Amino acid sequence: MRSLTQRYVQSAVDEIHSFSNTRISVGGVASPTGGLGEIFVRAAVSSDFCGSAPLNGNATYDAWDGCGHQRGTPRVEGGTLVLRTSAYQNKSEAFRGELSAHELGHVLGLQHHDGAYAGAYQLMHSGLASAYSAGQAFKAGDRNGLRYLARNTTTPPSTGATQVREASSLAGWTALGVGGASGPVVASRTASVNLDGNKIIYSVSGGRVFEAASSTGWNNLWTGIEGVSSNAIAALTLNGVKYVYTVKDGVVHEAHSANGWRNISTGIVGVGNDALAVTVLNGVKYIYTISNGNVFEAHSANGWRNQGTGINGVSNRALAVITLNGVKYVYTVVNGMVHEAHSANGWRNLGTGISGVSADALAAIASSGAKVVYTAAGGTIWEAGSAAGWRNLSTGVPGNQVSAIPIGSGGKVVYTN
């Protein structure tokens, strides 16, 4: 029984090694005597581990609920996985493998999660509800949690990330800090989406992408996406799936909620690290990038083939796009002035008259049939709309970066930092 147990545990360890930089050694297997059917974990942890984790009991780090209760750096120094012999007897191969991997997850710091993640139950379900197969025991959410723990950190490295604020036109543009149980949301850049009334912020901090949603009290959770530019992020929704786009070493990557946020190259290469915009039109996803002042377009229906739009001479750090009435509109900054080009005019880039703006920030939305552009100037966010002849008015909201979403009937929300 010992060799059988060790084989299943080693299989789970090998799987973790395949997707995480965690390195685990299996030191041996014991068959304790005692009560029948008991399965428990003994974990030795550092004193600053998240929550309480006595030597005799389950570690309490909950990768699903973020790290709001952490007091330092979670780090499992060592652990003992104890599986009573009776728990394995007369059980199927699948059950034995799933049980071993599940309890190993506890040793490494994962707690139970009984809800679905990315549309599927996870290995860490308290009822062992996942569909087990050797080499694929850990599901997308399990893997995200283990990757997070492997980094041995509770807060992202500082790279100029600052507190994110939310302000709404429906509340007089009063700016309030965004945060939840995991603490304040901080970012160098944000992207935001509205999915069926749920406001969602994607933030980049320290090269990692986090997700916070109004429906979960703005609890800020790491998606598992890492190693990306801290100055370029974009997001969209399509058929209920959330998509996030980032730039990594000059290559645009796509990750989505239905694939467990696995970050995959689109093949769009040679792009700048400081600007990215996306939109959807007729079920097709469009990506816009800037390289050396030139704007490029690629879309999912052409295999992400990146083609020049002819828009040139623009800031490499400010880009926004929307669709309205079947037309794609691209906004850029040229010498402190916002310009607009669209697919129906052959991408001819024309000044809007909005001037004196930062070359580092730009957002746009369609609201009540009008185009609305947000810019930054003097540490404040400004709003201009096509329905008002692009008259640029201060919102009074502080910020040097901005993303925006429409809400309700004519409501507008900005996220700034």
N, C-alpha and C positions, 0 to 999 in steps of 0.2 A: 504493500500500500504506500510506503514511503516513496519508492521510486515512481509510482504512478502519480502521486501528489506533486512531486518535484517536477515531473514532466509537464503537467498542466501549468504550474506556476512559471516554469521557465518559458513556456510558450507565450504566456501573457507578458513576461519581461521582454522577450524578443520583439513582441509587437510594439511595446512602448518605445523600445530603442529605435524602431523604424520611423516614428513620427515625432520624437522628442529628443532633446539633448540630455535627458536624464540618463544616468548610467547606474544600473542596479546589479548588485551581486547577490546570488542566492547561496546562502551559506550552509544550507542543510535543512532537513525536514525531521520533525519529531512527531510522534503519535501519542498525545497525552491521554491519560485516563480520566474518567470523570463522567459527568452527565451525558446523556445520550443526545445526539443531534445538535450539540452546541457549536456555534461558530463565532469566534470573536477575534479581535485584533489587539495586539499589544504594540504600541508605538512609542518610542523614545523620541522626544522632540526638543528643539531649542526652547529656552524659557520665554522668548518673545513670540512664540507661535500664536497664530490667530486663535483667539478664544481659549478654551481650556482643553487640554488633552492629557489626562492622567496616564500613567504608564500601563494601567490595566483598564483598557477600554478603547473605544473608537476615537480616532482623531476627529476634530470637529470642524476643520476647515471646510467651508461650503463653497465650492467653485461656482455654484449656480447663482448664488445670491450676492456675489461680489465680495468686497473686502471691507465693508463698513465697520465691522467689529474687530478689524485687525489692529494690533498694537506693535507694529514692527515687521520683521521679515520672517515669513513662514519658511521653515526649513526642517524637513524630516531628517534627523540624524541617523536613525536606524529604526528598524521595526521587526516585529515577529508576527508572522501570519500563522495562526493556529487553526487547523481544520480537524475537527474530531473525526476519527475513522468512520464512525457510524454515519456521518453526513455523506460519505461517498458510497457506502455500501448499497448495492442494488440500484444504483443510479445510472442514467444514460451518460454516454460520452459527452454530449452537449451540456448536460447539467454540471458534470464535474468540471469541465473547462470554464463554463460561465461562473460557477461558484468561486473557483480559484482566482480568476481575473477580477471578479467583483470585490473579494476580500483584499486582494492586493491593492485595488484602488483605494480602499480605506487606509491601508498602511501608508500609502503615498499622500494621503490628505484629503481624499474626496469623501463627501458625505452623501447620503441618499438624495435622489431627486426623482420624485414620483410623477412629475408632469412630462409631457412630450417636449422634445427639443428638435427643431427642424423637421417636425412632422413625425417623429419616431420616439418610442421609449428608449431610454439609455441603459447601458449596462448597470449603472448605479441606481436603478430603480429598486426600491426596497423589496419588491416581489420578484426580482430577477425576471423582468418582463421582456428583455431584449431578445432578438433573434440571434442566437450564437452561431458563429462559425470560427474555426481555428484560424488565427491570424487576423481576425476582424472582430474580436470581442468588444473592443472599445468603440463606441459610436462617436459621432461628430462632437457632441457636447462633452462627453467624457474626455475626448482628446484635447478639446480646448482647455478644460480644467487642468489636465496634466501638463500641458505645455506651459500654462500660466505658472503652476507651482514649480516647474523646472527652472524658471527664470529667477527664483528666489528673491522676488521683490514684490512690494505691495503698491508702490507708486511709480509711475513712469519717470525715467530720467528727465531732468529739466532741459528743455531746448527752447526756452522763450515761451513756453506754454503759460497762458493766463486764464483766469476765471471766465467762463462763458456766461453771458447774460441773455435773458429772454425779454423781449418787449413786443407788445401787440398794439396795433392801431385801435383795437376795440377797448383797450385799457389806457388810452392816452399816451401810449409809448412809454409807460413806466417800466424802467429796466430793473429786473430782479435776477439775482444770481441763480444759476441752475445747479442742482445737486440733489443727492438722495442719501440713502443709507451708506453708500460707499464713499461719501464725501463730495466736495464740489467737483463739477465737471470742468476740467482745464484743457486747453488746446492751443496749438499754434494755428491750426485751421479747422474749420468745421464744414460739414455738408448737412443739409436737413431735408426731410421728406415728411409728407402727411399721408399716412396710410389709414384710410377709413376713420379719420378723426384722431388717430393716434399720432402725436407729434414725436418724431424721432431725430436725434442728433447723432451724427457720426463725427468723431473728433480724432485728430492726429496729435499725439503727444509722445515725444521720444521715439518716433518711428513706428509706433504701434497705433492701431485703430481701435477705438472704443465705441460702444453703442449705449445710448441712454434714451429712454422713452418715457413720455408722460404717463403712459398706462402702468408703468412699474415704479412710479414715484421718482423718476430720473436716476435710478440706480445705474451707475456707470460701469459697464462690463466690457472686459477685453474680448474682442472677437477672435483673437488668435492670429490676426494679421499683424505682421511686424516687418521691420527692415525697410520701410517705405519712406519716401520723401515727406518731411514734416510740413511742406508748403503746398501740397497738391492733393485734394480729395474731392470726390464728387459722388453723388448717390441718386438713385431713382428707384421707382417701384414699377413692376409689370406683372399683371396677373397674380397679385398678392405676394409676390416674391420681392425681397429687398436686395438691391444690387449696390455694391460699393466699388469704386474705381480709385486706384492709387497709381503712383509712379515709383518704380523701383529700378535704380540704375539706368534711367532713361527709357524704361520699358513700361507701358501701361498694363496693369494687371486688373483682373475682374474677380470678385468674390461675391457669393450671394448666400442668402439665408437657407436656401434649399440644398446647398452642398456643404453645409457646416462651415461656411466662410473660408473654404479652401481657396487660396489666392493663386490664380492661374494667369499666366501671360496671355495677352491677346495677340501678341506678335507685332503690336504697334511699337516701333523702336525709334530711337534718336530724338525723343521728345524732351522738352524742357522740364525741369523738376519743380517748377513754381506755379503752374496753372493747369487746370483741368476742368472741363465742363461736359455734362451729359444731358441728353433728353430722349424722349420716346415719341415716335410718330408712327401711327398705324402698325403698332406691334414691333417696330424695328428700333433697336437701341443705337443711338448716335453718340460718338465720342469726339470731342474737340480738344485739340492740343495746340501749343505754340512752340515753335522752334526758331530761334534767331529772328523773332519778330514776325514770323509768318504763321498764319492759322491753318491747321489741317483738320480734315474731317474723315472719320472712318465709321463704318456701321456694321452691325451684326449680319445684315443680309448680303454683304459683299465679302464676308470672311475677314472683316476688320482691315481691309486694304486701305492704307492711309494716303489720302489725296489732298493736295493743296487747294484751298478755296480761292486763292488770289488775294486774300486779305493780308496785308503786310505793313511793316513799319509800326507795329503796335508794341505796347509794353509786354514783356515776357511774364509778368506776374499778375495780370488781371484779365479774367475771361468769364463770360456768363452766356447761357443759351436758354431759350424758351421756345415752345411751339404755340402757335395761335392760329386757329382757322386753317390748319394744314400747312402753315408756313413756318420754317425754322428761322429764328432771329438770333444773331450772334452779336454780343456786345464786347467791346474792347476799349482800352484807353490809349490815346495817342497824344503825347505832349500835354497831359493833364486834362484832356477832353474826352468825353465818352462818345464813341462812334457806334453806329448800328449798321449791320449788313444782314441781308436775308436771302433765302434760297430763291425767292421769286424775282429778285432783281439782279441775279447773277453774282451775288455776294459783293456788290458795289458798296464800299465802306463810306458811310456818310456821317458827318458830325451831327449830334443831337442838339448841340448848344449847351450841354451840361459841361461846365468847365471848372478848373481849379481843384480837381479831385486827386486823391492819392493814386499812384500807379500800382499799388499793391492790393487793392480790394475792389471787388465788384460782385454784385448779385442781381438777379432779375427773376421776376415771376409774371405770370399772367393772372390778372385779377379782374373779375367782372367785365371781361372782354377787352380790357386795356392792358398795355405793357407797362410794367413798373420796374424801375431800376434803382438799386441802392449802391451808394458809394461812401467813401470815408474821406473826411477832410478835417484837419485840425483836431483829431481825436474824437470826432463826432460822426454819426451816421446820417446821411442825407437821402431823401427820397424824391424821385421825379417820375412823373407818369405821362404817357403819350396822350391821355385824355385831357391833360392840363398843359399841353404844349411843351412838355419836358421842363416845366418850371421847377427848379431844384430847391427844396425846402428842408431845413434841418428838422430831424425827428427829436433832437435833444438826447438821443441815446448815445452814451459813450462807447467808443470802440474804434479799433483800427482794422479789424477784419469783420466780414459780415457774410452770413448766408440767410436765405429767406424762404418762406413757404406761404401759400394762401390758406386761409382757414374759413370755414363757415361761408356766409353770404357777404362777400366783399371784405372779409377780415384779412389782415396781413400780419405776419409774425416775423421778426428778425432775431437772429442769434449773433451776438457780437463778442469779441474778445480783443 
